Amino acid sequence: MAAAPSLTEVLAAIPDPRDPSGRRYPLPVILNLVVVATLAGMRSLEAIAQFARDHGTPLAHALGFRSKKTPCKATLSNLLRQLDVGAIEAALGRWIAARCPDLGDQLCLDGKTVRGTRGGTVPGVHLLAAYAPRVAAVVAQVRVDGKTNEHKAALELLGVLPVTGIVVTGDAMFCQKDVCKAVTKGGGEYLFTVKDNQPTLHYDIACMFGESAAFSPLPAEPMGD
């Protein structure tokens, strides 16, 4: 069996949008820096740039820079804004899939606003992620405009994720007919919370549990002497 590709090898496959004549730093090397600095707790471009300066030549050479000079905040910002987010997500998805071929029998859908992206009138970057509990990893995620569009983003994720034999779980926002159909069409099952956003379904389920003796509590076990 072939060895799983390293994260560096996966990052090297991401297309570089810059003009070749103006490239001072190779794209994979910059991405190596971003990954390492982020794992070290850096949460801003200024912090990432400072992290590289603080660690000097040894880190620069270890990451693949040709000299001790590393990119500043502006260089990082200009480059990262040009990158194809979909290509990055796809590359990371391939890396996770190669290292964790068995994702288990459950995928959890959940949306979160990325920490540090909200400020003033800026609402923040909202992502919908598919999380595999068995491998403790996000296997795919897409950006959405807001929580109201999470169920549409779920359809996008379900269009690319294999769900055969997998139970897809999520909160009431995903309790939509088109999401359920996408799961079953892919060969999976679903378990979604039902709340007042589906009033008829919520009422029917309440009636079923309230009226059917089949769902009555089991008799208590007799206590010993």
C-alpha positions in Angstrom: 0.0 0.0 0.0 1.4 3.4 -0.9 2.2 5.8 1.9 -0.2 8.6 2.6 1.0 11.9 1.2 2.4 14.4 3.7 0.6 17.7 4.4 3.5 19.5 2.6 3.0 17.3 -0.5 -0.7 18.0 -0.5 -0.2 21.8 -0.1 2.2 21.8 -3.0 -0.6 20.7 -5.3 -2.7 23.8 -4.7 -2.6 26.2 -7.7 -0.5 29.4 -7.3 -2.5 32.4 -8.7 0.4 34.7 -8.8 2.4 35.9 -11.9 5.5 33.7 -12.0 7.7 36.7 -12.6 6.7 38.2 -9.3 7.0 35.3 -7.0 9.5 35.9 -4.2 8.4 32.9 -2.1 7.1 29.6 -3.3 3.5 29.0 -2.4 4.0 25.6 -0.6 6.6 27.2 1.6 4.3 30.1 2.6 1.5 27.6 3.3 3.9 25.5 5.4 4.6 28.6 7.5 0.8 29.4 7.9 0.1 25.8 9.0 3.0 25.6 11.5 2.3 29.1 13.0 -1.4 28.3 13.3 -0.7 25.1 15.1 1.5 27.1 17.4 -1.4 29.3 18.4 -1.0 32.2 16.0 -4.4 33.7 15.1 -3.6 36.6 12.9 -1.5 37.4 9.9 0.6 39.8 11.9 1.2 37.0 14.5 2.2 34.5 11.8 4.7 37.0 10.3 6.1 37.8 13.7 6.3 34.0 14.6 8.5 33.5 11.5 10.8 36.4 12.4 11.1 35.3 16.0 12.2 31.8 15.1 14.7 33.1 12.5 16.9 31.2 10.0 16.5 27.6 11.4 12.7 27.7 11.0 12.9 29.5 7.7 15.2 26.8 6.2 13.2 24.0 7.8 10.0 25.3 6.1 11.7 25.6 2.7 12.6 29.3 2.5 15.7 30.0 0.4 17.0 32.6 2.9 16.3 33.7 6.4 13.9 36.4 5.2 10.2 35.4 5.5 7.0 37.2 4.3 5.5 40.1 6.1 1.8 40.6 7.0 1.0 42.4 3.7 2.6 39.7 1.6 0.6 37.0 3.5 -2.6 39.0 3.1 -2.2 39.7 -0.6 -1.5 36.0 -1.4 -4.0 34.3 0.8 -6.9 36.5 -0.5 -6.1 35.2 -4.0 -6.1 31.5 -3.3 -8.9 29.2 -4.4 -10.6 28.2 -1.1 -12.3 25.3 -2.8 -8.9 23.9 -4.0 -7.5 24.2 -0.5 -10.5 22.4 1.1 -10.2 19.7 -1.6 -6.5 19.2 -0.9 -7.0 19.0 2.8 -9.9 16.6 2.3 -7.6 14.3 0.2 -5.0 14.5 2.9 -7.4 13.5 5.7 -9.0 10.7 3.6 -5.6 9.2 2.8 -4.6 9.2 6.4 -7.9 8.1 7.8 -9.5 5.7 5.2 -12.1 4.5 7.7 -14.0 7.6 8.8 -16.5 5.4 10.8 -20.2 5.2 10.6 -21.2 8.8 11.6 -20.8 12.3 10.2 -21.9 15.3 12.2 -23.1 18.5 10.4 -22.6 21.7 12.3 -22.0 25.3 11.5 -19.8 27.7 13.4 -18.5 31.3 13.0 -14.7 31.2 12.9 -13.1 32.8 15.9 -11.4 36.1 15.3 -13.3 36.9 12.1 -16.1 38.9 13.7 -15.6 42.6 14.4 -17.6 45.8 14.3 -20.1 45.5 11.5 -18.3 42.5 10.0 -20.5 39.4 10.8 -17.6 37.0 10.6 -16.8 33.9 8.5 -19.4 31.2 9.0 -18.5 27.6 8.0 -20.5 24.4 7.8 -18.4 21.4 8.7 -18.8 17.6 8.4 -17.1 16.1 11.4 -16.2 12.4 11.7 -16.1 11.5 15.5 -14.2 8.2 15.0 -11.1 10.0 13.6 -11.8 13.3 15.4 -11.4 15.3 12.2 -13.3 17.7 10.0 -13.4 15.9 6.7 -15.0 18.8 4.7 -16.3 22.2 5.2 -17.9 25.0 3.1 -18.4 28.7 3.7 -22.0 29.9 4.0 -23.4 33.4 4.1 -25.2 32.9 7.4 -26.9 30.3 9.5 -30.1 30.6 7.4 -28.2 29.0 4.5 -26.6 26.1 6.4 -29.1 23.6 5.0 -28.2 24.6 1.5 -24.5 24.3 2.3 -25.3 20.8 3.7 -26.6 19.8 0.2 -23.2 20.9 -1.2 -21.3 18.8 1.3 -23.5 15.8 0.8 -22.9 16.1 -3.0 -19.2 15.4 -2.5 -19.0 13.3 0.6 -19.5 9.5 0.5 -22.3 8.6 3.0 -23.0 5.0 2.1 -23.5 3.1 5.4 -23.1 6.3 7.4 -25.5 8.0 9.8 -25.6 11.8 9.2 -26.6 13.7 12.3 -27.4 17.4 12.8 -29.6 19.9 14.6 -33.1 21.1 13.6 -31.8 23.4 10.9 -31.0 20.3 8.7 -34.4 18.7 9.2 -35.4 19.5 5.6 -36.8 17.2 3.0 -34.1 17.9 0.4 -31.3 17.2 2.9 -32.9 13.9 4.0 -33.3 12.8 0.4 -29.7 13.6 -0.4 -28.5 11.4 2.5 -30.7 8.4 1.6 -29.9 8.8 -2.1 -26.2 8.5 -1.2 -26.9 5.3 0.7 -26.9 6.7 4.2 -29.3 7.3 7.1 -30.0 10.4 9.0 -30.9 11.5 12.5 -31.9 15.1 12.9 -33.5 17.0 15.7 -37.1 18.1 15.2 -38.3 21.4 16.6 -40.9 24.0 15.9 -39.4 24.8 12.5 -41.2 21.7 11.3 -44.5 22.1 13.3 -46.5 19.4 11.6 -43.8 16.8 11.9 -43.1 17.9 15.5 -46.7 17.5 16.4 -47.0 14.1 14.7 -44.0 12.7 16.6 -45.3 14.1 19.9 -48.7 12.4 19.3 -47.0 9.1 18.3 -45.0 9.0 21.6 -47.9 10.2 23.6 -50.5 7.8 22.4 -48.7 4.6 21.5 -48.3 2.1 24.3 -45.3 0.7 22.4 -43.3 3.7 23.6 -44.4 3.5 27.2 -41.6 3.3 29.7 -40.4 -0.2 30.6 -41.6 -1.5 34.0 -39.1 -1.0 36.8 -37.0 -3.9 37.8 -38.1 -5.6 41.0 -35.8 -4.6 43.9 -34.0 -7.4 45.7 -34.5 -8.3 49.4 
